Amino acid sequence: MLLARVEGSLIATRKHPSFNGWRLIICQPIGNDGVPDGVPQVAIDPLGAGMHERVIISSDGLATRKAVGDEHSPARWMIVGIVDEPERELSL
């Protein structure tokens, strides 16, 4: 799983049939400091993440293929959580 930021959506005139009805999102992996860390990934979005929201993406292809209902789907990444607010250090 990776922390990522939503950078946009993907529109395809032709795509694998297993992607029909799914929103495809471009996610930029980031570090805890918000700095990009790695190359952007395309993920399916069952949660309705908004632009520039921080999300958790999973590369569990088996779970993603089960979600789209096709064991032969090329799907790999899926948004599994939306980060509401950053972690804060607790001071006692």
C-alpha positions in Angstrom: 0.0 0.0 0.0 1.1 3.5 -0.7 0.2 7.0 0.3 -0.7 9.0 -2.8 -2.3 12.2 -4.1 -5.0 12.3 -6.7 -3.7 14.1 -9.7 -6.5 13.6 -12.2 -8.8 11.2 -13.9 -8.1 9.1 -17.0 -10.4 9.0 -20.0 -10.1 6.2 -22.4 -12.0 5.6 -25.7 -10.9 2.0 -25.6 -10.2 0.0 -22.5 -10.3 -3.5 -21.2 -14.0 -4.6 -20.7 -13.4 -5.1 -17.0 -12.9 -1.4 -16.5 -16.4 -0.5 -17.8 -18.2 1.4 -15.1 -15.1 2.1 -13.1 -13.6 5.5 -12.6 -9.8 5.5 -13.4 -7.7 7.9 -11.4 -4.1 9.0 -11.8 -2.4 8.8 -8.3 1.0 10.2 -7.5 2.7 8.3 -4.7 4.0 10.7 -2.0 6.0 10.5 1.2 4.7 11.6 4.6 5.9 15.1 3.8 3.8 15.3 0.6 6.7 15.2 -1.7 6.3 13.0 -4.8 7.9 9.6 -4.4 8.0 7.4 -7.6 6.0 7.4 -10.8 2.3 8.0 -11.0 0.0 5.0 -11.0 -3.5 4.5 -12.5 -6.0 3.1 -10.0 -9.6 2.2 -10.0 -11.6 4.3 -7.6 -14.6 2.7 -5.8 -14.6 5.5 -3.2 -15.1 8.7 -5.2 -11.8 10.5 -4.3 -11.6 14.1 -5.2 -8.8 16.0 -7.0 -5.6 16.5 -4.8 -7.0 14.4 -2.0 -4.6 12.1 -0.2 -5.5 8.4 -0.7 -4.2 5.0 0.1 -3.7 2.8 -2.9 -3.2 -0.9 -2.9 -1.2 -3.0 -5.5 -3.0 -6.2 -4.5 -3.9 -7.2 -8.0 -5.9 -10.3 -6.9 -8.3 -8.1 -4.7 -8.6 -5.5 -7.5 -9.5 -8.2 -10.1 -12.1 -9.6 -7.7 -13.5 -6.1 -7.3 -13.9 -5.7 -11.1 -15.2 -9.2 -11.4 -12.7 -10.5 -13.9 -9.8 -12.8 -13.0 -8.1 -11.9 -16.3 -8.3 -8.1 -15.9 -5.1 -6.1 -16.2 -6.3 -4.1 -13.1 -3.6 -3.9 -10.4 -4.0 -0.6 -8.3 -7.2 0.3 -6.4 -7.9 3.2 -4.0 -8.7 1.6 -0.6 -8.9 4.6 1.6 -9.2 8.4 1.6 -7.0 10.3 4.2 -9.2 12.7 6.1 -6.4 14.6 8.0 -2.7 14.3 8.4 -1.2 12.6 11.5 -0.4 14.9 14.3 2.3 14.4 16.9 0.8 14.1 20.4 2.6 16.2 23.0 2.0 15.3 26.6 
